[in-house]
């Protein structure tokens, strides 16, 4: 099969369903071409080594990648974010589609609202079916994140999403909760398939070799909690810092490290400086190939989302990555994400944004010995290999692709 990815973010950007997915499809005998933008996420500027032009083609590990210009942004301002999304959709349609080889099926990763435009146009003119992979339910996600508050615009987004869902041949979602919500919006149940996230990063299970860095961010006399990833509004990490503040006392054996960047980073740093917290460190974003050693150097990995109904049906991709890493998880989650961690016996679940509950679980972790922590990590890894690996989920996608190709 020939498969075209229409995806705004792609390797080397940190994003799901990326180069790993393309390579797994290739390993299964399929040909993959990618139509994407110039890399800028999450730093908001074009990566070093790339220079924007109307059209750029490169080969990445044998995968044909076509890049088109975008308006880079990571400011958190709604107008600039909209321009970022629209710029890719317009560029992909005008500069990208005329240059792609006609595929048997198109895979669309719904990272942004307008990303379905080129797929729908391509389907109209070339009669190529597409699978729409939904990782955020809009407009609910926009409202929760604060990016969009205007009721008229939110209603427009709702209508646009319904328009796109009707034209997709199949829709894939990451949880049962997503499926239920889409059905309530009028999407036929037979069109929706659940395909879990998998961890996109290779895990080496080797800790940091730089002893100076390791001692600074993961002191051996402490129980080290690590939050790696996007530091944004949806992660609501101020709640974690409030816990750190309450435990910033003599004799406490906990340490918190935040690895990454995002629109909320300055707010968190200002809080730490104001409260003079000595048990919190910030480390800038590192290459995806380096993340694994940071995960292995920590004792407990944190995943936390804002306490809102929408996130109850979300399973954050880092939850699954942490299972693959074989590390225990402090999960500030409700609903589907919380149930996954509980089912795997891979960590402790706390109510998101509930400082007292989070603190209770942090103290519980801090009282465990290394063997108890190790057992939790092994539980998560075993669950991942049995239920969530890229191999298992890619086979689900291939089955979906083959079904719509036969029509």
Secondary structure, DSSP 8 states (H G I E B T S, - for coil): -EEEEE-SS-TTS--SSSHHHHHHHHHTT-EEEEEEE---TTTTS--TT----S-EEEEETTEEEEEE------S--HHHHHHHHHHHHHHIIIIIGGGS---SEEEEEESSGGGHHHHHHHHHHH---EEEEESS-TTHHHHHHTS---HHHHHHHHHHHHHHHHH-SEEEESSHHHHHHHHHTT--GGGEEE------S-------S-HHHHHHHS-TTSEEEEEES---TTT-THHHHHHHHHT-STT--EEEEEES--TTHHHHHHHHHHHT-SSEEEE----HHHHHHHHHH-SEEEEE--S-GGGGG---HHHHHHHHHT-EEEEE--HHHHHHHHHHT-EEEE-TT-HHHHHHHHHHHHTS-HHHHHHHHHHHHHHHHHHT-HHHHHHHHHHHHHHHHT-
